[in-house]
Amino acid sequence: MNIDLSDYRKNYKKDALLETKVPEEPLKLFHEWFKEEKKSCYNNDEINAMSISSIGEDGCPETRIVLLKEYSKNGFTFYTNYYSFKGRAIKNNPKVCISFYWRNTDRQVIVKGSASKVKKEKSDEYFYKRPKGHQIGSLISKQSSIIYSRKFLLDQYNEWNKFFNKNTIKRPFSWGGYIVKPYKIEFWQGQENRLHDRLIYIKKEEKWIIYRLSP
């Protein structure tokens, strides 16, 4: 099978991304872009979806989609199983790359940083905000391990769901949050004729320096 996709293309016609019109702090620009993408959505798009890449135990990059749950001057926070492929990868090498693609505004944001676990209290706080079904899912999933079948998974879920009708669900130690503290953040704005705008913030000591990259 050979499927030709050479005619798939889009011409971008958005406002330019100029050094003179961006804030000194990249988080402020991220927040502006996030709000603008949210306004442009007409349905329940998960604009907080992001890809995260880490170096697996076999030395090969691994990328998957997770959901951003918080961002601040300290970094970008998401939650997962600590014993999953990505959890084990982060333990061996905390350097990761996360990226956002927002098609409504023709934008990308790429973040390079170091990931570390959030405090247990913070993981607890978020875990108990989650719907009961999600809590049970986190409890029974030995993420990234091989299982017999989907029926095996559903049987476990139904069994634990009955049990927790009368019992409190506690956050498993295998599940919690990571925060990615950035040292590079690139903002990409699609432009006509593939002359895209790319501004990158690089942290040097405690100050962010802005550079323009060739498209």
N, C-alpha and C positions, 0 to 999 in steps of 0.2 A: 504494500500500500504506500502510495506517495501522494500526499495532499499538499497542493501548492497554496501557500498563504501570502505570496508576494504582493498581492493587490490589497491586502489588509493594511490600511493606513488611515491616519486621522490628521487633519490640519488644525493646529492649535491657534486660537485667536484670543488670547487673554492679555491682561495688562502686564507690562514688563515688571520684572523684579529688579529694583535698583538699589545700590548700596546706600544712596542718599535717603531712601525712604523706608529703611528697615531699622528696628530697634537695636540697641547695643547688645541686649541679652537675647539669645536664641529662643528661650522659653516663651518670651512675649510674642515673638513671631509665630511660634508653634500654636500658641493659644488663639491668636487672631485667625490663623488658617483653619484650625479645628472648628471654630465658631462659624466661619464662612462656609465650610463644607457642610456643616450641620444644617445651616439655613437653606442650602441648595438641594437637600434631600427631600423627596416627596413621599418616602415610605420609611420603614424601620430599618434602614441600612445600618450595618454595624461599622460606622466610621472609625470606631476604636479598634478595629481589627488591624493587626500588624504582623508582619513576618518577623521571625527571629532566627538568626543563623548562629550556630555554634560549631565547634570542632568536635566531632564524635570520637569515640574510643578507638576507631579504626583510622583516625587521622584525616578523615574526609569531612568536608563541611556538611552540615545538616540544617535544613530550613523547614519551618512549619509555621502555621498561622495560630496566633494566640490573641487574646483580647486585653488591651490596655485598660487598667482599672483605676489608675490615678497618675497624675503627673504634677510635678512641682519643681522648684529650683534644685531639689535633691536628686531628681531623676524620674524614671518611668517605671511604674510598678505593674506587674502581672502575677498571676497565680497558677500553680501547676503541681504535679507530683514530683517530689524531690528525687524519686528513684526512676523517673522516666529517662528516656534517652537524653533529653535536653538537660534534665537535672544532673545526671551523671556527667554529661559533657561540661556543664558549668562548674561542677566541682573540680574537674581536672584542669579546666582552662576558663577562667571567669570572663575573658574578653568575648563580647558578642556584638552582633550587628542587628539592629531592628530597623524596619522600614515600613512606611505607610504609603499607600497609593490611593489618591482621592481623584476619581475620574470625573466627578462633576465640575471640579475646579481645575482639572488638568495639572495636578500637583503631586509631587513626591517629597517625602522627608526621610532621610537616611541618618541613623544615629549609631555611632560607634561608642562603646563604653564598657565598663566593667560591672558585672552582675554580682550581687550579694544577697543573702537572705534578709528579709525584713524581720523585725522583732516578732517574737511569738505572739505578743499581745495584739499586734496589728493583723497577723494572720487569723487569730481567733475572731477579732472584730469583723473582718470581712466574711469569714466562714459562716458565722451565725446570721449574717444578712442574707445568705443565699437561700433559695427555695429548698424545701425539704428533699425533693427529688434529687437536686444537685448535690446536696450534702451526702445523701446515700451513695450517689454515683462516685463521689470522691472517696468514700470509705471502701467500697468494694473493688474499685479499679486498681489493679496492680499495673499501672500504665506502662505500655510498651512490652509487657510480657506476653508470651504466647498463651492463648486460651483455646479450649476445645471447640467451642461454637458460640453463636449468638444466644442460643437457647440456654447455655450454661450461664451466660452473663445475666440474662433476664430472670432465670430461676433464682440466682443469688439476690438480685434486686428485690424480687417479690418476697423472698424470705426475710430480708432485712427490713423491708417496708412494714411488714406485719409486726416484727419485733419492736420497731421504733414507734408504733402506735401508742405504746405504753412507756417507752424509755427515751431518755434524752440522747440526742446524737452529739458526740464529742468530736472535735476536729482531730483527724488522725495525724500523728507526728510526721507521716510521709507526705503531707500536703501542706503547702503554704506559699508565701509570696517571695518574689525577687524584685529588687530595685536595680535598674540599670543606670549607673552614674555616667553621664556622657562626657567625652573629651573632644568629640567631633560631631557636628550636626550639619548636614547638607540640605539645603532647600532648593528644589527643582521646580521651575515653572515652565510649562510647555509654551513654545512660541512658533510662529510661522516659519516655514522652510527649514525646520529642524534647528533653528538658531536659538535653542532653549537657554533660559536663564538658570545659572547654577551659582548659588552663593553658599560658601562653606564657612562655618564658625569653628575655629580651632582654639581650644583652651590652652593658654600659656600662663602658668602659675595660676593666678585667680582672675585673669582677664581674658575675654573672648576677642580674638582677632578675626576679621572678616576678609575672605579672599573671593575673587570671582574665578570660576573654572570654565574652561572652554567646553562648549557643548559636545 
